[in-house]
């Protein structure tokens, strides 16, 4: 995955073509994967600019999801997009409830202990299946902190995350 900006959010990638009529597997990065179907406008990066495209139809095929881009009707047309990343505009993200956050909004925030001790800066987030884990870096050292709001994460505001954690 490439670096992400604040305007466009990476949500999927085009998988291998399915059949001869422009269908392809779609690798959803949303949680749960079917949340991808909630969006209407999608973008693919072509030479540094995001090109908008419409999905004509989504479908589930066994354990996989497949889709058809509106104007594509052949294997050759969809084959050009194999492994390309699919984005949405960040303005299309649903509003969150209190104390819910998008990963993109946590990356880059400073992390401090409750006593004000600087821990580092969030550089990435790891999905583990239970609590997501913040990767916090300071002076080339990494600290892994579970994103367990209330227990470990005490407050998120502005550019700061306050934690109850033993470094």
PELIN-V787872 format. One line per field, one symbol per residue. phi: phi as a letter, one per 40 degrees, with the letter a starting at -180 (. if undefined). psi: psi as a letter, one per 30 degrees, with the letter a starting at -180 (. if undefined). burial: + if it has 9 or more other ideal C-beta (glycine too) atoms within 8 Angstrom, else -. A space follows every 50 residues. Layout:
BEGIN
phi: ???
psi: ???
burial: ???
END
This chain:
BEGIN
phi: .ccbbccbbcbaaccccbgbbgcacbccbcbcdccdcccbbbbbcbggbc ccabccababbgcbbbabcdccbadcccdcbdgccbbbcccccccbcdgb acddcccgccbbcccgcccibcbabbcbhbccbccbbafgbbbbbccbch cbccabafbbbcbbabc
psi: klkkafekkkfllkakkjafggllkkjkglkleffeffleklkkkjhfkk kklkkekllkjbflkllkkegkgleeefefgkgkkkllkfffklkllkgk kkeffekfkkkllfgfkkeakkflkkkfecklkkjkkkhgkkkkkkijke eejekjkbgkkkljkj.
burial: -------++++++++-+----+++++-+-+---+++--+-+++++----+ --+++--+------+++++--+-++-++--++-+++++++---------- ---+-++-+++++-----++++--+------+++++++----+++++--- -++--+---++++-+--
END
